[in-house]
Amino acid sequence: MVFPGLSANDVSTVPLRYYLQSLNYQPWGWEQGFNFGPRTGVIDEARSKLIDTYETTGRKVSLIGWSLGGVYARELAKELPHMVRGVITLGTPFAGSHKSTNAWRIYELASGQNLERESANYDLPAAPPVPTTSIYSRTDGIVAWQASIQSPSPANPHTENIEVRASHIGLGVNPSALWAVADRLAQAEGRWQPFAREDKGRLHGLVYPDPARKV
């Protein structure tokens, strides 16, 4: 299940979903039109789709969220972990200040909600209790990259951060981001291993920067 970012709809995730389909996955969009924030009924509808898919297929569902969509993915995984195989987010702000994104004013205008009050209803920094990957970029341009860093979680050691070189609006079509998504999804259920950037070829340092670097 693929969630679009703020003020975007399922059209924005078509390249990502087509790519996943070419790998024999069965991806689908969130099917709720434009994402103008967690307005009344939005989370309920997403929850219903997740439950229906899990019950119909009998298999856990992978959740992928771009930007604000990643917040939905993370929170649904916290609520229904037994139905979720894993979570992958792309440029999602969940750590630090609620204003760590250049789009916070747009969020308040689009959703009609106060971001600070809305954020207080959730423990956004806490990782879901399922394998969780945050893909981020220091050249994002909209979301401060520090806001997409998942801190080590004693409750869930299966969390990680993968840096790519991309803009925020390009994360859903960036080859290195797409490869990282595919690599994470390809893992056998129950056999999670952290992303091995060293195995990606001679240019891995350019494609996947060393997470230990200071700048």
Buried (B, 14 or more C-beta within 10 A) or exposed (E): BBBBBBBBBBEBBBEBBEBBEEEEBEBBBBEBEBBBBBEEEBBEEBBEBBBEBBEEEEEBBBBBBBBBBBBBBBBBBBEBBEBBBBBBBBBBBBBBEBBBBEBBEBBBEBBEBEBEEBBEEBEBBBBBBBBBBBBBBBEBBBBBBEBBBBEEBEEBEBBBBBBBBBEBBBBBBBEBBBBBBBBBBEBEEEEBEBBEBEEBEEEBEEBBBEEEEEE
